């Protein structure tokens, strides 16, 4: 082969890939039919080089075939076979020269053109007056024969649908491979005997085979009767044949390629005569079937099967004399079959020929034409060039010209026109390669970014998971990514509400990029009776972008309105990453994640009664006291029907309840003041201040669990405040001397309120804060043991006395002797107050 091939683009249709193999066929005169697998068939004139008509079919067209007299065309759809006359096309495409430049005619194929109502037809073949259809059902394939005159069914053969050759290639699974149907005639068969006209030998899907090879392959009966033989190339790799004229003939297997058959053809040794069959598989397996003359001892001829392999996958192919042209999608290649198809005499010469054939099949020649998905039958011109008609992936109809010359012509200098054509071909090939390289670079860049973000997500997950696992052994260790909160009151529409400002700190070496969401769940540990006793949580989500190491993110959320809150509240913080946004829904489902998200818990915050207090001035306290008294009076009047229970409750509301907590001054100096001395330049000043005032400031500003109070500032050891329900609360801290000589000093924290609910909540909050001091406190010396022993002795005596009172009230209540419900409630509340009057000393 001399020179380079040239590519001339005739038209560009712009259709995308379909689910069926595409076909390009020469039709009436100079018309070309383009079957793309959709419901449209394009008619293109090679003479005018333009699209003349578009056939709109009822469904996707799988195959088409023309009659021997070029008057009819049969279209195979999923609903059946439709027949269209050439007179239906020619008047519209060649009616008048004035319409030559007009747009193509759109011809709708309706149900009146339906001749064979058979579903699932994939391939067609017309042999004389017999129309053959090969259809596929769910579990079988049917080869059916009809009369082309009245479309009466002659016979039907069922073929099992073999699924053993399905391979793990998702791209090929979506493409429906069209079975190959060919008709083989004996070379000595006359046109009348072969039931076809003289043009049948040149029509698509028909060729004449040498008599000897025809007899060896299909039997002496088919050769004597000169019966046409149908060749079927199936998806399971089977190459089968069926003689049409033999009575009782059945479909037999000629060869198995063990891969879907893409092309079946023959190499020609003369006009209308072929001496070698060629079958090509989808993954590159090529089989040559020819005759071989036996040796002197054997005598006669025998069938020779020569098998080789070429680079695949093979999308389409065609044969011109001794050359096989096939496309892999990325390149168009040519394979010289002259060595493999030429018979040799003698067994030794046959082995030598077979060896050279295997080498030739592995070394095809590239034509530097890419992205071809369909090839039409070859045509030739007077210059000795071979011309192919191809259809590209992008829907371009191209004429591919392959120059052919002798050995002497290879040594001669190329003409200038051919050099220019070669340069255009090279530039076109370079453009295609650049386009594919650009697409690959973009895909690689996108996947690299996804992998980088996934790697960062995994690192953050391992970091937080390791911190969670280590908390069992090191409870004080904090996570590198955590939250803390600040509470504050705000007023909107004459209604107070408590807000929490949650601050997310990123102390890790990784950045939290797009896709992360801060999730906060708020739920009370106990619910008020107005809520029905059921605890309900509230969830908040805050998507964010690019939180780099060392940066913080602040979000605000409402906790509760005044009078509707139930404390303490638990605030759970977590990070959520959406894999669906990054990988897509299908990839996220492969990871067995129901929501397509990864949830990483951070830490848990607690908002108690001390966080919810509003510090007020003493003047405002007097007005609140009057308000509390009026509220208690109204409550007693409204609850007067509840006998003694309402009376005791209103009496308790009118009284001030108190609770005490005693803390050793040495504990506060070793923990609280030492911590303040390291906090900044005010450390020495704080160390010399009143210990009671420092304790009160710490109780109202900081708390365990990472939640602080934002606005409470005090300057006295007596603090007046308002609880979330609007009741007045008084906190007092003072130093008390005790011991035999009065040398020991403690700080007495007193909580006073008219609301038992507020008193219990504040008492619990104070004790919870002091527990954090005990965790940081150093070991105490033995000098404090006597002080603690004295406090324990007094506390035990008081506890025994109170236990006797509680048991007496329980017995009286069980038997209902002499004690009313109101009296019992009042007695139990009195015991409750006594328990808080003289608490243990925390040292």
C-alpha positions, 0 to 999 in steps of 0.5 A: 500500500502506497502513500497515506489515506485521505479523509473527506467529510461529506456530512455531519449529523451530530447524533450521539452514541446509540444502543445498537450497532450502526450501519452504512449501506449503498442503496438506490443508485448513488444513495446511501442509507445511514442506520444509526440505531435510532428511529430515523434512517438518513438517505444521503446522495453521494452525487449531490453530497447532501442529505435528501430524505429522513425516514421516521420509523415507529421505533429504533431501526436495527437493520435494513436490506434492499431488494435485488431489483433495487425497488424495495427496501426493508426496515427491521424495527422492534415492532416488525419489518416495514417495506418501503418502495423506491418510488416513495423516496425518489419523487421527493428527492429528485422531483425538481431541480428547484428543490435541490437546495431545500431541506431534506424531506421528512418521510414518516413510516406509518403502520401501513408499511408493516409487512411482518409483525414480528417483535425483536427483529435484529437482522434481515437478509433477502435471498431470491424470493425468501425474506429471512429475519433473525429476532431475539427474545428473552431466552431464545433467538428465532430465524424465520423465513417468509415469502417476499411476495405475500410475506407468508411464513415458510419456516421458523428455527429456534436458537438458544440464547447463550449467555456464557460469553458475557464479559465485564465490560459495562460499555459493551453491555449497553450496545445491542450487537446485531447478528451477521446474516450472509448468503453464500452461493456456489461459484458454478451456480447460474442466476436461475439456479441460485434464485437470484438475478445476476446482480445478486452476486454483487448485492450486499450480503451475497458472494460466490464461493469456489465449488470445492470449498463450498462442497467441503464446508456445506456438504455434497447435497448442497453443492449438487442442488446448488442451494444457497447457504445462509451463514449466521454470525451470532453474539455467542461466537457461533458461526452457523450455516443453513442450506435453504433448498435441502428438505429437512435441513437444520442449522449447524455450527461451522465454527466457534470464535468464542466471542461475538461475531462482528464481520463475515466476508470472503476474499476474491480471486476473480470476478464473482468468485471467492476462495477464502471465508473470513470471520472476525470476532469482537475482541480481535479473533480472525479465522480464515477458512480455505481449501488446502491440497493434500499431499501425495499420500492423502490426495484430494483437498481438505478444509483448512482453518487458520486462526489468529488475533489482531488488536481489538476491540473490532467495531466494524469491518469490510474486505476488498480482494485480499485486504481486511479493513477494520476499525477499533474505534481508536484507529482504522487498520488494514490486514493483508490476507494474501499469505493466509488465503493462498493455498500451498501444496504439500503438508509441509508447505501448509504448515509454513503457510499457517505459521506466516499467517499467524505472524501476519494477523498480528501485524496490521497496518494503521491508516491513521483514521480514528473514531470510525464505527461503521464501514460501507462496501468498498468502491474503486476508481480509475486511479486504482484507489480503494474508497471506503465510506465510514461513519464516525462517532460524532456522526460524520459521514466520511469518504476514506480513500486508500491509494494502492501502488506497486513496489516501484511506485513506493520508491517514486516521489509522492505528487504534490497533491498527495503530499498536501492531502497527507498533511491535511490527514495528519492535522486532522489526526492530530486534532482528534488526538488533542481532543481526546487528550484534553478530555482525558486530562480533564477527567484525570484532574477531576478524579485527582481532586476527588481523591484528594478530598476523600483523603482529607476526609479520611484523615479527619475521620481517623483523627476524630475517631482516635480522639474518641477512643482515647477518651476512655483512658485520658478523659481530659484530652480534647479533640482537635476539632471541637465546639464551645458555646456562649449563652446570651439573652435577647428581646424580640417583640417584647419577649425574651429568648435565650440564644446560644452562640456555638463556636467551631474551632479547627485546631487540626492540621487539615482544612474543612472544605466544601461538603462539610456541615455542622450539625447541632442537636438540642434536647432537654434532659427533662421536659416540663409537665406542659410538654406532656412529659415527652422529650423532643430534640431540635436539630440545626444544620449549618453548611460551611466552606473552607475552615482552615487550620486555626480558624473558627466558625460562629453560628447562633441558634435559639435555645428557648423562650422565657417561661418555656424552657426546661433545664439543663439542656444537652447540645450535641455537636457533630460534623457531617460530610456528604459523599453524594455531592462529591461522588454522586448517588450511584457511587455513594450507594456502593459504599452501603451508606443509607443517607450518603453521608459520614457523621463524626461526633465532636463533643457535647455541651450542657446549658444549665440554670446558671447559664440561663440567669439574667443578672439584675440590679437591686432596685429591679429586685424589689419590683420582681419581689412584688411580682412574685408575691402577686403571682403567688397570691393568684396561684393560691386563689386559683388552686384553692380547690385542690384541698390541702395540696394547693394550700401547701403549694401556695404557702411554699411559693410565698416562702423563700427556699435556700440551699447551701454549698460549702467549699474550702478556701484552700481548694479555691486558692489552689485551683480557681485563683491559680488558674486566674493568675495564669490568665493574664496581667490581672493574675496577681490582682485577682489573687489578692481579691476576695475568694468568695467574689472570685468564686461567684464570678467563676460560677456565673461566667464559666461552666463545665462542658465548654459553655460560658455566659456572655453578659453577666458582670458582677462587683459584689458577693451578693448577686440578684438575678432572674431565672428563665421563668421570671422568678427572682434568684439571689446568690450569696458567697461569703467567707466563714471561719470554723474550727476549734480556734477559728483558723479554718476558712470556708466559702459558703455559697447560698442560693435563695429563691421562692421557686423550688424548681429554680432552687433545685436547678441552681443547686445542681448547677453549682455542684456540677461546676465544683466537680471540675475544681475537684478534678484539677485539685492537687492532693490535700495534706493530712492536716485537713483530715480532722476538719473533714472528720468533724464535718462528717460526724455532724452530717451523719447525726443530722442524716440519721434524724432526717431519715427517721422523719422520712420513714415516719411520713412514709408509714403514715402516708401508706396507712393514711393515719392522721396525716393529710396530703398537704401536711405530708407535702409540707413535711417532706419539703421541710426535710428537703430544706434541712438537707441543704442547710448544713451541707458537707464541706468540699475540701 
